[in-house]
Amino acid sequence: MSSVFTPADILIPNDMAPRNWSVIACDQFTSERRYWERVAERVGNEPSTLNMIIPEAFLGETDELAAINSIDAAMCDYIKSGFLREISDSFILVERTLAGGHVRRGIVGAIDLEEYDFTGGGAAVLASEGTVLDRLPARIRVRRAALLETPHVMAFIDDKNAAVIEPLVFLSDKLPLLYDFDLMEGGGHITGRRLQDGNAAGVIEAMAALQKSAQALMAIGDGNHSLAAAKMFWDEIKTGLNERERAAHPARRALLEVNNVYDPAIDFEAIHRVILAAEPREFIYRLEAAVTAGKNYEVRWAFGAERGTISIGAGCIGDMISQVQEFIDEYVSETGCGIDYIHGEDSAVSLAGEKGGVALLFPSMEKSELFATVIKKGVFPKKSFSVGHARDKRYYLECRRIRSGA
């Protein structure tokens, strides 16, 4: 049986419907301060995962040491006060009803960080995007001082036969209900049910069977940098441990949610590029000369009333995006032009028109191309795709101890 993904001792609120406990991932709404201000106003002094994170919207103005101390104090308080209760040796079957009405299903459990690699190696669990190392130190410092982890990481499995998660839907009414509530700020609804004993063993068995037929068991779809920070923290502390201590140390594992990439509720959205203050015709001419000619993929361009297409030869969509991004990075460095990454074709074209730039409209990624890219190429370039809308991202909810104390 696979030991990559296992049950865990998971902490959840005692209240089945905690009003203000769950907030969205810290790396969402980074340019919308008012979103996070509304969340803080709503939470007030109530227990909340808001008190366990540093929203990236405020990173530049936050006293990091004070924030870390405050995070640790909040975590200890939630344990000591009995607000959190432990669901031992279990998975959690999560059903998330998104704002649009679709239901996304996943399993919360722990992965072995020894089986994870974010550098593009041949591990069982692979990153899907390049890691910006400068984004890791602050996250590592938070984790180093923290009693608990609470994840916003989503990992995908390439399960075309729907053998791991989907069979559990038929059992869900018989599983113990752990939480059931509406998420704040338009996040939809979430329920969690306990998977233990035989049901948990069934998940492990199905994952082991999937691993035998796959070159990679999981690809991280969201939360790549948070998981990379957990990995680096583990690599930091394991050098001082013997083999027995390494096997048992809680920081060796990281909590996350696993989803089937073929779940109909999972949607990959293209992230388009707008080159600001460029000379559009020159930019397009140079881009077309820089990429490999071919008919595998098409990137559309727009400026003013003009429209066109560049055909590109590439072995996978990640390779195509890499070719375009490498040229953009060189062009921006050379000319001093700006660049913006935009969701939505209309928004990208509109911004290009307002700013006198050129919009590059990328094709949407087929679900099968996620694993094809991380296996063939290693990782996608930055800002390659988005997993749904911002409000559909994972909310913090479940916790797990990563050190002793309190």
Backbone hydrogen bonds, N-H to C=O, Kabsch-Sander energy under -0.5 kcal/mol:
donor,donor_aa,acceptor,acceptor_aa,energy
2,S,204,I,-0.6
6,T,110,A,-2.8
8,A,90,S,-2.4
10,I,8,A,-1.1
10,I,87,I,-2.4
11,L,399,C,-3.2
12,I,85,R,-2.4
14,N,83,F,-2.7
25,A,394,R,-1.1
28,Q,25,A,-1.6
32,E,29,F,-1.3
33,R,31,S,-0.6
35,Y,32,E,-1.1
36,W,32,E,-1.0
37,E,33,R,-2.3
38,R,34,R,-2.4
39,V,35,Y,-1.9
40,A,36,W,-2.4
41,E,37,E,-2.3
42,R,38,R,-2.4
43,V,39,V,-2.7
44,G,40,A,-2.4
46,E,43,V,-2.2
49,T,21,W,-3.1
51,N,48,S,-1.5
52,M,49,T,-2.0
53,I,50,L,-0.9
56,E,26,C,-2.3
58,F,55,P,-2.1
59,L,56,E,-1.1
61,E,58,F,-1.5
62,T,59,L,-1.1
64,E,62,T,-1.2
67,A,63,D,-2.5
68,I,64,E,-2.7
69,N,65,L,-2.3
70,S,66,A,-2.2
71,I,67,A,-2.4
72,D,68,I,-2.4
73,A,69,N,-2.1
74,A,70,S,-2.2
75,M,71,I,-2.4
76,C,72,D,-2.3
77,D,73,A,-2.2
78,Y,74,A,-2.3
79,I,75,M,-1.5
80,K,76,C,-2.9
81,S,77,D,-2.7
82,G,79,I,-1.1
83,F,78,Y,-0.7
84,L,78,Y,-1.7
85,R,12,I,-3.1
87,I,10,I,-3.8
88,S,86,E,-0.7
90,S,8,A,-2.5
90,S,87,I,-0.5
91,F,195,L,-2.7
92,I,108,V,-1.6
93,L,193,R,-3.1
94,V,92,I,-0.7
94,V,106,G,-2.9
95,E,191,T,-2.4
96,R,104,R,-3.0
97,T,95,E,-0.6
97,T,189,H,-2.5
98,L,96,R,-0.8
98,L,102,H,-3.1
101,G,98,L,-2.2
104,R,96,R,-3.0
104,R,102,H,-0.6
106,G,94,V,-2.1
107,I,258,V,-2.1
108,V,92,I,-2.9
109,G,107,I,-0.5
109,G,256,L,-2.1
110,A,6,T,-2.7
111,I,254,A,-2.4
112,D,4,V,-1.8
113,L,111,I,-0.7
113,L,252,R,-2.7
115,E,112,D,-2.1
116,Y,113,L,-1.2
117,D,125,V,-2.3
123,A,121,G,-0.8
124,A,115,E,-0.5
125,V,115,E,-2.3
126,L,218,M,-2.2
127,A,117,D,-1.3
128,S,220,I,-0.6
130,G,380,F,-1.9
132,V,130,G,-0.5
133,L,131,T,-1.0
135,R,132,V,-2.2
136,L,133,L,-1.7
140,I,136,L,-2.6
141,R,137,P,-2.4
142,V,138,A,-1.9
143,R,139,R,-2.2
144,R,140,I,-2.7
145,A,141,R,-1.2
146,A,142,V,-0.9
149,E,400,R,-2.3
154,M,222,D,-2.2
155,A,257,E,-3.1
156,F,219,A,-3.3
157,I,259,N,-2.2
159,D,157,I,-1.4
160,K,158,D,-0.8
162,A,159,D,-1.8
168,L,165,I,-1.6
169,V,166,E,-1.5
170,F,167,P,-0.8
171,L,168,L,-1.3
172,S,168,L,-1.0
172,S,169,V,-0.6
174,K,171,L,-2.4
175,L,171,L,-0.6
175,L,172,S,-1.2
178,L,192,G,-3.5
179,Y,192,G,-1.3
180,D,16,M,-2.7
181,F,190,I,-2.2
183,L,188,G,-3.0
184,M,22,S,-0.5
187,G,183,L,-0.6
187,G,184,M,-0.9
189,H,97,T,-2.3
190,I,181,F,-2.5
191,T,95,E,-1.9
192,G,179,Y,-2.2
193,R,93,L,-2.1
194,R,176,P,-2.5
195,L,91,F,-2.5
196,Q,194,R,-0.5
199,N,196,Q,-1.5
200,A,196,Q,-0.8
201,A,197,D,-2.6
202,G,198,G,-1.9
203,V,199,N,-1.4
204,I,200,A,-2.2
205,E,201,A,-2.5
206,A,202,G,-2.3
207,M,203,V,-2.5
208,A,204,I,-2.2
209,A,205,E,-2.1
210,L,206,A,-2.0
211,Q,207,M,-2.4
212,K,208,A,-1.5
213,S,209,A,-0.8
213,S,210,L,-0.7
214,A,211,Q,-1.0
217,L,124,A,-1.2
218,M,124,A,-2.3
219,A,156,F,-1.9
220,I,126,L,-2.7
221,G,154,M,-2.1
221,G,219,A,-0.6
222,D,154,M,-1.8
227,L,223,G,-2.1
228,A,224,N,-2.2
229,A,225,H,-2.0
230,A,226,S,-1.8
231,K,227,L,-2.2
232,M,228,A,-2.4
233,F,229,A,-2.3
234,W,230,A,-2.2
235,D,231,K,-2.6
236,E,232,M,-1.6
237,I,233,F,-1.8
238,K,234,W,-2.3
239,T,235,D,-0.6
240,G,237,I,-1.3
241,L,238,K,-1.8
246,R,242,N,-2.6
247,A,243,E,-1.9
248,A,244,R,-1.4
249,H,245,E,-1.7
252,R,249,H,-1.7
253,R,250,P,-1.4
254,A,111,I,-1.8
256,L,109,G,-2.4
257,E,153,V,-2.1
258,V,107,I,-2.8
259,N,155,A,-3.1
261,V,157,I,-2.5
261,V,259,N,-0.5
263,D,260,N,-2.4
266,I,263,D,-2.2
267,D,265,A,-0.5
269,E,267,D,-0.6
269,E,386,S,-3.2
271,I,384,S,-0.9
272,H,270,A,-0.6
272,H,342,I,-2.8
273,R,360,L,-2.1
274,V,340,D,-2.4
275,I,358,V,-2.7
276,L,274,V,-0.7
276,L,338,G,-2.2
277,A,355,K,-0.7
278,A,275,I,-0.6
283,F,279,E,-2.6
284,I,280,P,-2.6
285,Y,281,R,-2.4
286,R,282,E,-2.5
287,L,283,F,-2.5
288,E,284,I,-2.5
289,A,285,Y,-1.4
290,A,286,R,-1.4
291,V,287,L,-1.8
294,G,311,S,-0.5
296,N,312,I,-0.7
297,Y,312,I,-2.2
299,V,310,I,-2.5
300,R,298,E,-0.5
300,R,361,L,-2.0
301,W,308,G,-2.5
302,A,359,A,-1.8
303,F,306,E,-1.9
306,E,303,F,-2.3
308,G,301,W,-1.8
310,I,299,V,-2.7
312,I,297,Y,-3.2
313,G,292,T,-3.0
314,A,312,I,-0.5
320,M,316,C,-1.8
321,I,317,I,-2.6
322,S,318,G,-2.2
323,Q,319,D,-2.3
324,V,320,M,-2.0
325,Q,321,I,-3.1
326,E,322,S,-2.8
327,F,323,Q,-1.6
328,I,324,V,-2.5
329,D,325,Q,-2.9
330,E,326,E,-1.8
331,Y,327,F,-2.8
332,V,328,I,-3.1
333,S,329,D,-2.1
334,E,330,E,-2.3
335,T,331,Y,-2.8
336,G,332,V,-2.4
338,G,276,L,-1.0
340,D,274,V,-2.0
342,I,272,H,-2.3
342,I,340,D,-0.5
344,G,270,A,-0.6
348,A,344,G,-1.9
349,V,345,E,-2.6
350,S,346,D,-2.4
351,L,347,S,-2.5
352,A,348,A,-2.2
353,G,349,V,-2.0
354,E,350,S,-2.3
355,K,351,L,-2.5
356,G,352,A,-0.9
357,G,352,A,-2.3
358,V,275,I,-1.9
359,A,302,A,-2.8
360,L,273,R,-3.5
361,L,300,R,-3.5
361,L,359,A,-0.6
362,F,360,L,-0.7
369,E,366,E,-1.5
370,L,367,K,-1.2
371,F,367,K,-0.5
372,A,368,S,-1.3
373,T,369,E,-2.0
374,V,370,L,-2.2
375,I,371,F,-2.0
376,K,372,A,-2.0
377,K,373,T,-3.3
378,G,373,T,-1.4
379,V,377,K,-0.6
380,F,128,S,-2.8
384,S,381,P,-0.7
386,S,269,E,-2.4
388,G,267,D,-1.8
388,G,386,S,-1.4
392,D,389,H,-1.5
393,K,390,A,-1.6
396,Y,23,V,-2.8
397,L,398,E,-0.5
399,C,11,L,-2.6
400,R,149,E,-1.7
402,I,147,L,-2.4
403,R,147,L,-1.0
